[in-house]
Amino acid sequence: MIAADADVTITPAVELALGNCVEFFANHTDMKISVAMWDISLAKGIDDLVSRLYVPQVTALVG
């Protein structure tokens, strides 16, 4: 599971990094890939999100 910071939806560099990461693992491994997403108003990073007892939305991308 990949959990990029929530600003992935508004910061092109973060969006590009997430896309590159997913593409690499999809092309070079047989791993199942999921992405965790959440509203940026809840938290920026996954660490802050779970410390506030929220659960991200998880979407399977590959596998």
PDB file of N, CA, C and O in Angstrom:
ATOM      1  N   MET A   1       0.845  -1.162   0.000  1.00  0.00           N
ATOM      2  CA  MET A   1       0.000   0.000   0.000  1.00  0.00           C
ATOM      3  C   MET A   1       0.894   1.229   0.000  1.00  0.00           C
ATOM      4  O   MET A   1       1.868   1.316   0.748  1.00  0.00           O
ATOM      5  N   ILE A   2       0.539   2.169  -0.853  1.00  0.00           N
ATOM      6  CA  ILE A   2       1.267   3.429  -0.943  1.00  0.00           C
ATOM      7  C   ILE A   2       0.390   4.508  -0.309  1.00  0.00           C
ATOM      8  O   ILE A   2      -0.795   4.619  -0.624  1.00  0.00           O
ATOM      9  N   ALA A   3       0.975   5.293   0.577  1.00  0.00           N
ATOM     10  CA  ALA A   3       0.237   6.358   1.259  1.00  0.00           C
ATOM     11  C   ALA A   3       1.022   7.660   1.134  1.00  0.00           C
ATOM     12  O   ALA A   3       1.755   8.051   2.042  1.00  0.00           O
ATOM     13  N   ALA A   4       0.855   8.318  -0.001  1.00  0.00           N
ATOM     14  CA  ALA A   4       1.510   9.618  -0.200  1.00  0.00           C
ATOM     15  C   ALA A   4       0.772  10.664   0.631  1.00  0.00           C
ATOM     16  O   ALA A   4      -0.387  10.464   0.993  1.00  0.00           O
ATOM     17  N   ASP A   5       1.431  11.762   0.930  1.00  0.00           N
ATOM     18  CA  ASP A   5       0.759  12.846   1.650  1.00  0.00           C
ATOM     19  C   ASP A   5      -0.500  13.270   0.894  1.00  0.00           C
ATOM     20  O   ASP A   5      -0.564  13.160  -0.331  1.00  0.00           O
ATOM     21  N   ALA A   6      -1.484  13.750   1.624  1.00  0.00           N
ATOM     22  CA  ALA A   6      -2.771  14.114   1.040  1.00  0.00           C
ATOM     23  C   ALA A   6      -2.676  15.262   0.045  1.00  0.00           C
ATOM     24  O   ALA A   6      -3.597  15.467  -0.746  1.00  0.00           O
ATOM     25  N   ASP A   7      -1.588  16.008   0.069  1.00  0.00           N
ATOM     26  CA  ASP A   7      -1.449  17.088  -0.906  1.00  0.00           C
ATOM     27  C   ASP A   7      -1.128  16.571  -2.310  1.00  0.00           C
ATOM     28  O   ASP A   7      -0.849  17.358  -3.214  1.00  0.00           O
ATOM     29  N   VAL A   8      -1.168  15.258  -2.487  1.00  0.00           N
ATOM     30  CA  VAL A   8      -0.977  14.657  -3.808  1.00  0.00           C
ATOM     31  C   VAL A   8      -1.996  15.210  -4.800  1.00  0.00           C
ATOM     32  O   VAL A   8      -1.722  15.266  -5.999  1.00  0.00           O
ATOM     33  N   THR A   9      -3.157  15.614  -4.321  1.00  0.00           N
ATOM     34  CA  THR A   9      -4.205  16.117  -5.213  1.00  0.00           C
ATOM     35  C   THR A   9      -4.003  17.572  -5.613  1.00  0.00           C
ATOM     36  O   THR A   9      -4.664  18.061  -6.529  1.00  0.00           O
ATOM     37  N   ILE A  10      -3.092  18.271  -4.934  1.00  0.00           N
ATOM     38  CA  ILE A  10      -2.899  19.698  -5.239  1.00  0.00           C
ATOM     39  C   ILE A  10      -1.449  20.077  -5.526  1.00  0.00           C
ATOM     40  O   ILE A  10      -1.172  21.213  -5.912  1.00  0.00           O
ATOM     41  N   THR A  11      -0.520  19.136  -5.340  1.00  0.00           N
ATOM     42  CA  THR A  11       0.900  19.426  -5.557  1.00  0.00           C
ATOM     43  C   THR A  11       1.433  18.538  -6.673  1.00  0.00           C
ATOM     44  O   THR A  11       1.595  17.334  -6.480  1.00  0.00           O
ATOM     45  N   PRO A  12       1.708  19.120  -7.845  1.00  0.00           N
ATOM     46  CA  PRO A  12       2.140  18.319  -8.996  1.00  0.00           C
ATOM     47  C   PRO A  12       3.356  17.429  -8.724  1.00  0.00           C
ATOM     48  O   PRO A  12       3.413  16.310  -9.234  1.00  0.00           O
ATOM     49  N   ALA A  13       4.321  17.891  -7.942  1.00  0.00           N
ATOM     50  CA  ALA A  13       5.519  17.089  -7.677  1.00  0.00           C
ATOM     51  C   ALA A  13       5.172  15.831  -6.879  1.00  0.00           C
ATOM     52  O   ALA A  13       5.746  14.767  -7.115  1.00  0.00           O
ATOM     53  N   VAL A  14       4.246  15.949  -5.945  1.00  0.00           N
ATOM     54  CA  VAL A  14       3.827  14.783  -5.154  1.00  0.00           C
ATOM     55  C   VAL A  14       3.038  13.824  -6.036  1.00  0.00           C
ATOM     56  O   VAL A  14       3.215  12.609  -5.948  1.00  0.00           O
ATOM     57  N   GLU A  15       2.171  14.363  -6.885  1.00  0.00           N
ATOM     58  CA  GLU A  15       1.408  13.530  -7.818  1.00  0.00           C
ATOM     59  C   GLU A  15       2.339  12.766  -8.751  1.00  0.00           C
ATOM     60  O   GLU A  15       2.128  11.579  -9.000  1.00  0.00           O
ATOM     61  N   LEU A  16       3.360  13.429  -9.266  1.00  0.00           N
ATOM     62  CA  LEU A  16       4.334  12.790 -10.152  1.00  0.00           C
ATOM     63  C   LEU A  16       5.089  11.683  -9.419  1.00  0.00           C
ATOM     64  O   LEU A  16       5.275  10.593  -9.960  1.00  0.00           O
ATOM     65  N   ALA A  17       5.519  11.960  -8.194  1.00  0.00           N
ATOM     66  CA  ALA A  17       6.252  10.959  -7.414  1.00  0.00           C
ATOM     67  C   ALA A  17       5.382   9.735  -7.154  1.00  0.00           C
ATOM     68  O   ALA A  17       5.863   8.606  -7.253  1.00  0.00           O
ATOM     69  N   LEU A  18       4.115   9.938  -6.824  1.00  0.00           N
ATOM     70  CA  LEU A  18       3.205   8.819  -6.611  1.00  0.00           C
ATOM     71  C   LEU A  18       3.045   8.014  -7.889  1.00  0.00           C
ATOM     72  O   LEU A  18       3.111   6.786  -7.859  1.00  0.00           O
ATOM     73  N   GLY A  19       2.837   8.685  -9.002  1.00  0.00           N
ATOM     74  CA  GLY A  19       2.698   7.996 -10.285  1.00  0.00           C
ATOM     75  C   GLY A  19       3.938   7.202 -10.642  1.00  0.00           C
ATOM     76  O   GLY A  19       3.832   6.067 -11.106  1.00  0.00           O
ATOM     77  N   ASN A  20       5.113   7.780 -10.431  1.00  0.00           N
ATOM     78  CA  ASN A  20       6.374   7.085 -10.719  1.00  0.00           C
ATOM     79  C   ASN A  20       6.540   5.855  -9.838  1.00  0.00           C
ATOM     80  O   ASN A  20       7.001   4.810 -10.298  1.00  0.00           O
ATOM     81  N   CYS A  21       6.166   5.983  -8.588  1.00  0.00           N
ATOM     82  CA  CYS A  21       6.276   4.871  -7.650  1.00  0.00           C
ATOM     83  C   CYS A  21       5.354   3.718  -8.061  1.00  0.00           C
ATOM     84  O   CYS A  21       5.778   2.563  -8.109  1.00  0.00           O
ATOM     85  N   VAL A  22       4.110   4.037  -8.350  1.00  0.00           N
ATOM     86  CA  VAL A  22       3.159   3.010  -8.773  1.00  0.00           C
ATOM     87  C   VAL A  22       3.632   2.353 -10.063  1.00  0.00           C
ATOM     88  O   VAL A  22       3.601   1.129 -10.189  1.00  0.00           O
ATOM     89  N   GLU A  23       4.068   3.162 -11.018  1.00  0.00           N
ATOM     90  CA  GLU A  23       4.540   2.633 -12.300  1.00  0.00           C
ATOM     91  C   GLU A  23       5.739   1.693 -12.108  1.00  0.00           C
ATOM     92  O   GLU A  23       5.792   0.624 -12.715  1.00  0.00           O
ATOM     93  N   PHE A  24       6.688   2.089 -11.271  1.00  0.00           N
ATOM     94  CA  PHE A  24       7.860   1.251 -11.033  1.00  0.00           C
ATOM     95  C   PHE A  24       7.455  -0.109 -10.480  1.00  0.00           C
ATOM     96  O   PHE A  24       7.851  -1.145 -11.013  1.00  0.00           O
ATOM     97  N   PHE A  25       6.666  -0.104  -9.410  1.00  0.00           N
ATOM     98  CA  PHE A  25       6.285  -1.375  -8.794  1.00  0.00           C
ATOM     99  C   PHE A  25       5.410  -2.213  -9.715  1.00  0.00           C
ATOM    100  O   PHE A  25       5.515  -3.440  -9.710  1.00  0.00           O
ATOM    101  N   ALA A  26       4.557  -1.585 -10.497  1.00  0.00           N
ATOM    102  CA  ALA A  26       3.711  -2.318 -11.440  1.00  0.00           C
ATOM    103  C   ALA A  26       4.548  -2.985 -12.526  1.00  0.00           C
ATOM    104  O   ALA A  26       4.232  -4.090 -12.966  1.00  0.00           O
ATOM    105  N   ASN A  27       5.614  -2.314 -12.958  1.00  0.00           N
ATOM    106  CA  ASN A  27       6.434  -2.830 -14.050  1.00  0.00           C
ATOM    107  C   ASN A  27       7.572  -3.742 -13.613  1.00  0.00           C
ATOM    108  O   ASN A  27       8.083  -4.509 -14.429  1.00  0.00           O
ATOM    109  N   HIS A  28       7.981  -3.680 -12.361  1.00  0.00           N
ATOM    110  CA  HIS A  28       9.165  -4.413 -11.934  1.00  0.00           C
ATOM    111  C   HIS A  28       8.926  -5.438 -10.829  1.00  0.00           C
ATOM    112  O   HIS A  28       9.865  -6.103 -10.389  1.00  0.00           O
ATOM    113  N   THR A  29       7.695  -5.571 -10.382  1.00  0.00           N
ATOM    114  CA  THR A  29       7.393  -6.562  -9.348  1.00  0.00           C
ATOM    115  C   THR A  29       6.052  -7.213  -9.664  1.00  0.00           C
ATOM    116  O   THR A  29       5.329  -6.780 -10.562  1.00  0.00           O
ATOM    117  N   ASP A  30       5.744  -8.238  -8.924  1.00  0.00           N
ATOM    118  CA  ASP A  30       4.420  -8.850  -9.055  1.00  0.00           C
ATOM    119  C   ASP A  30       3.568  -8.541  -7.828  1.00  0.00           C
ATOM    120  O   ASP A  30       2.600  -9.240  -7.530  1.00  0.00           O
ATOM    121  N   MET A  31       3.950  -7.482  -7.126  1.00  0.00           N
ATOM    122  CA  MET A  31       3.235  -7.091  -5.919  1.00  0.00           C
ATOM    123  C   MET A  31       1.864  -6.518  -6.263  1.00  0.00           C
ATOM    124  O   MET A  31       1.675  -5.907  -7.315  1.00  0.00           O
ATOM    125  N   LYS A  32       0.912  -6.727  -5.355  1.00  0.00           N
ATOM    126  CA  LYS A  32      -0.371  -6.055  -5.450  1.00  0.00           C
ATOM    127  C   LYS A  32      -0.152  -4.631  -4.953  1.00  0.00           C
ATOM    128  O   LYS A  32       0.556  -4.416  -3.969  1.00  0.00           O
ATOM    129  N   ILE A  33      -0.756  -3.663  -5.630  1.00  0.00           N
ATOM    130  CA  ILE A  33      -0.551  -2.262  -5.269  1.00  0.00           C
ATOM    131  C   ILE A  33      -1.894  -1.619  -4.945  1.00  0.00           C
ATOM    132  O   ILE A  33      -2.850  -1.699  -5.716  1.00  0.00           O
ATOM    133  N   SER A  34      -1.933  -0.984  -3.790  1.00  0.00           N
ATOM    134  CA  SER A  34      -3.095  -0.206  -3.375  1.00  0.00           C
ATOM    135  C   SER A  34      -2.610   1.176  -2.972  1.00  0.00           C
ATOM    136  O   SER A  34      -1.452   1.364  -2.600  1.00  0.00           O
ATOM    137  N   VAL A  35      -3.520   2.141  -3.054  1.00  0.00           N
ATOM    138  CA  VAL A  35      -3.202   3.503  -2.659  1.00  0.00           C
ATOM    139  C   VAL A  35      -4.165   3.928  -1.556  1.00  0.00           C
ATOM    140  O   VAL A  35      -5.376   3.736  -1.666  1.00  0.00           O
ATOM    141  N   ALA A  36      -3.619   4.502  -0.503  1.00  0.00           N
ATOM    142  CA  ALA A  36      -4.424   5.043   0.592  1.00  0.00           C
ATOM    143  C   ALA A  36      -4.603   6.537   0.351  1.00  0.00           C
ATOM    144  O   ALA A  36      -3.636   7.252   0.089  1.00  0.00           O
ATOM    145  N   MET A  37      -5.844   7.001   0.439  1.00  0.00           N
ATOM    146  CA  MET A  37      -6.151   8.414   0.218  1.00  0.00           C
ATOM    147  C   MET A  37      -7.082   8.906   1.325  1.00  0.00           C
ATOM    148  O   MET A  37      -7.824   8.124   1.918  1.00  0.00           O
ATOM    149  N   TRP A  38      -7.033  10.209   1.595  1.00  0.00           N
ATOM    150  CA  TRP A  38      -7.909  10.826   2.581  1.00  0.00           C
ATOM    151  C   TRP A  38      -7.984  12.310   2.288  1.00  0.00           C
ATOM    152  O   TRP A  38      -7.160  12.854   1.553  1.00  0.00           O
ATOM    153  N   ASP A  39      -8.966  12.950   2.862  1.00  0.00           N
ATOM    154  CA  ASP A  39      -9.158  14.383   2.680  1.00  0.00           C
ATOM    155  C   ASP A  39      -8.053  15.142   3.406  1.00  0.00           C
ATOM    156  O   ASP A  39      -7.764  14.866   4.570  1.00  0.00           O
ATOM    157  N   ILE A  40      -7.450  16.082   2.726  1.00  0.00           N
ATOM    158  CA  ILE A  40      -6.341  16.838   3.297  1.00  0.00           C
ATOM    159  C   ILE A  40      -6.766  17.637   4.534  1.00  0.00           C
ATOM    160  O   ILE A  40      -5.925  18.002   5.356  1.00  0.00           O
ATOM    161  N   SER A  41      -8.065  17.908   4.666  1.00  0.00           N
ATOM    162  CA  SER A  41      -8.525  18.646   5.849  1.00  0.00           C
ATOM    163  C   SER A  41      -8.417  17.800   7.119  1.00  0.00           C
ATOM    164  O   SER A  41      -8.422  18.337   8.227  1.00  0.00           O
ATOM    165  N   LEU A  42      -8.318  16.478   6.959  1.00  0.00           N
ATOM    166  CA  LEU A  42      -8.182  15.581   8.109  1.00  0.00           C
ATOM    167  C   LEU A  42      -6.733  15.507   8.586  1.00  0.00           C
ATOM    168  O   LEU A  42      -6.470  15.472   9.788  1.00  0.00           O
ATOM    169  N   ALA A  43      -5.803  15.484   7.645  1.00  0.00           N
ATOM    170  CA  ALA A  43      -4.370  15.390   7.959  1.00  0.00           C
ATOM    171  C   ALA A  43      -3.594  15.422   6.656  1.00  0.00           C
ATOM    172  O   ALA A  43      -4.121  15.056   5.606  1.00  0.00           O
ATOM    173  N   LYS A  44      -2.357  15.856   6.718  1.00  0.00           N
ATOM    174  CA  LYS A  44      -1.518  15.835   5.525  1.00  0.00           C
ATOM    175  C   LYS A  44      -0.890  14.459   5.339  1.00  0.00           C
ATOM    176  O   LYS A  44      -0.955  13.893   4.248  1.00  0.00           O
ATOM    177  N   GLY A  45      -0.286  13.917   6.387  1.00  0.00           N
ATOM    178  CA  GLY A  45       0.405  12.642   6.284  1.00  0.00           C
ATOM    179  C   GLY A  45      -0.349  11.510   6.956  1.00  0.00           C
ATOM    180  O   GLY A  45      -1.194  11.738   7.822  1.00  0.00           O
ATOM    181  N   ILE A  46      -0.038  10.287   6.548  1.00  0.00           N
ATOM    182  CA  ILE A  46      -0.691   9.103   7.117  1.00  0.00           C
ATOM    183  C   ILE A  46      -0.443   8.998   8.619  1.00  0.00           C
ATOM    184  O   ILE A  46      -1.304   8.513   9.354  1.00  0.00           O
ATOM    185  N   ASP A  47       0.718   9.443   9.081  1.00  0.00           N
ATOM    186  CA  ASP A  47       1.009   9.365  10.514  1.00  0.00           C
ATOM    187  C   ASP A  47       0.055  10.231  11.328  1.00  0.00           C
ATOM    188  O   ASP A  47      -0.447   9.811  12.370  1.00  0.00           O
ATOM    189  N   ASP A  48      -0.188  11.447  10.838  1.00  0.00           N
ATOM    190  CA  ASP A  48      -1.138  12.316  11.534  1.00  0.00           C
ATOM    191  C   ASP A  48      -2.560  11.771  11.440  1.00  0.00           C
ATOM    192  O   ASP A  48      -3.333  11.868  12.393  1.00  0.00           O
ATOM    193  N   LEU A  49      -2.899  11.202  10.297  1.00  0.00           N
ATOM    194  CA  LEU A  49      -4.241  10.659  10.099  1.00  0.00           C
ATOM    195  C   LEU A  49      -4.548   9.553  11.100  1.00  0.00           C
ATOM    196  O   LEU A  49      -5.581   9.590  11.768  1.00  0.00           O
ATOM    197  N   VAL A  50      -3.664   8.575  11.208  1.00  0.00           N
ATOM    198  CA  VAL A  50      -3.942   7.452  12.108  1.00  0.00           C
ATOM    199  C   VAL A  50      -3.826   7.861  13.575  1.00  0.00           C
ATOM    200  O   VAL A  50      -4.487   7.276  14.433  1.00  0.00           O
ATOM    201  N   SER A  51      -2.999   8.854  13.870  1.00  0.00           N
ATOM    202  CA  SER A  51      -2.923   9.304  15.264  1.00  0.00           C
ATOM    203  C   SER A  51      -4.215  10.005  15.687  1.00  0.00           C
ATOM    204  O   SER A  51      -4.511  10.116  16.877  1.00  0.00           O
ATOM    205  N   ARG A  52      -4.980  10.475  14.697  1.00  0.00           N
ATOM    206  CA  ARG A  52      -6.288  11.090  14.975  1.00  0.00           C
ATOM    207  C   ARG A  52      -7.421  10.077  14.847  1.00  0.00           C
ATOM    208  O   ARG A  52      -8.598  10.434  14.881  1.00  0.00           O
ATOM    209  N   LEU A  53      -7.041   8.798  14.700  1.00  0.00           N
ATOM    210  CA  LEU A  53      -7.984   7.667  14.656  1.00  0.00           C
ATOM    211  C   LEU A  53      -8.868   7.642  13.417  1.00  0.00           C
ATOM    212  O   LEU A  53      -9.983   7.122  13.451  1.00  0.00           O
ATOM    213  N   TYR A  54      -8.363   8.209  12.319  1.00  0.00           N
ATOM    214  CA  TYR A  54      -9.059   8.106  11.042  1.00  0.00           C
ATOM    215  C   TYR A  54      -8.452   6.962  10.241  1.00  0.00           C
ATOM    216  O   TYR A  54      -7.289   6.605  10.428  1.00  0.00           O
ATOM    217  N   VAL A  55      -9.250   6.397   9.355  1.00  0.00           N
ATOM    218  CA  VAL A  55      -8.809   5.315   8.475  1.00  0.00           C
ATOM    219  C   VAL A  55      -8.889   5.827   7.041  1.00  0.00           C
ATOM    220  O   VAL A  55      -9.924   6.357   6.639  1.00  0.00           O
ATOM    221  N   PRO A  56      -7.814   5.680   6.259  1.00  0.00           N
ATOM    222  CA  PRO A  56      -7.847   6.178   4.879  1.00  0.00           C
ATOM    223  C   PRO A  56      -8.709   5.283   3.980  1.00  0.00           C
ATOM    224  O   PRO A  56      -8.955   4.117   4.288  1.00  0.00           O
ATOM    225  N   GLN A  57      -9.154   5.856   2.873  1.00  0.00           N
ATOM    226  CA  GLN A  57      -9.820   5.073   1.835  1.00  0.00           C
ATOM    227  C   GLN A  57      -8.719   4.351   1.060  1.00  0.00           C
ATOM    228  O   GLN A  57      -7.733   4.968   0.657  1.00  0.00           O
ATOM    229  N   VAL A  58      -8.888   3.046   0.853  1.00  0.00           N
ATOM    230  CA  VAL A  58      -7.874   2.251   0.154  1.00  0.00           C
ATOM    231  C   VAL A  58      -8.451   1.758  -1.162  1.00  0.00           C
ATOM    232  O   VAL A  58      -9.539   1.185  -1.210  1.00  0.00           O
ATOM    233  N   THR A  59      -7.698   1.994  -2.226  1.00  0.00           N
ATOM    234  CA  THR A  59      -8.110   1.592  -3.567  1.00  0.00           C
ATOM    235  C   THR A  59      -7.049   0.693  -4.174  1.00  0.00           C
ATOM    236  O   THR A  59      -5.873   1.055  -4.199  1.00  0.00           O
ATOM    237  N   ALA A  60      -7.448  -0.478  -4.664  1.00  0.00           N
ATOM    238  CA  ALA A  60      -6.521  -1.387  -5.330  1.00  0.00           C
ATOM    239  C   ALA A  60      -6.263  -0.859  -6.740  1.00  0.00           C
ATOM    240  O   ALA A  60      -7.190  -0.491  -7.463  1.00  0.00           O
ATOM    241  N   LEU A  61      -4.979  -0.830  -7.114  1.00  0.00           N
ATOM    242  CA  LEU A  61      -4.613  -0.364  -8.451  1.00  0.00           C
ATOM    243  C   LEU A  61      -4.142  -1.504  -9.340  1.00  0.00           C
ATOM    244  O   LEU A  61      -4.517  -1.579 -10.511  1.00  0.00           O
ATOM    245  N   VAL A  62      -3.326  -2.384  -8.790  1.00  0.00           N
ATOM    246  CA  VAL A  62      -2.757  -3.501  -9.541  1.00  0.00           C
ATOM    247  C   VAL A  62      -2.882  -4.740  -8.690  1.00  0.00           C
ATOM    248  O   VAL A  62      -2.561  -4.723  -7.502  1.00  0.00           O
ATOM    249  N   GLY A  63      -3.347  -5.817  -9.295  1.00  0.00           N
ATOM    250  CA  GLY A  63      -3.401  -7.082  -8.557  1.00  0.00           C
ATOM    251  C   GLY A  63      -4.761  -7.434  -8.232  1.00  0.00           C
ATOM    252  O   GLY A  63      -4.998  -8.470  -7.610  1.00  0.00           O
TER     253      GLY A  63
END
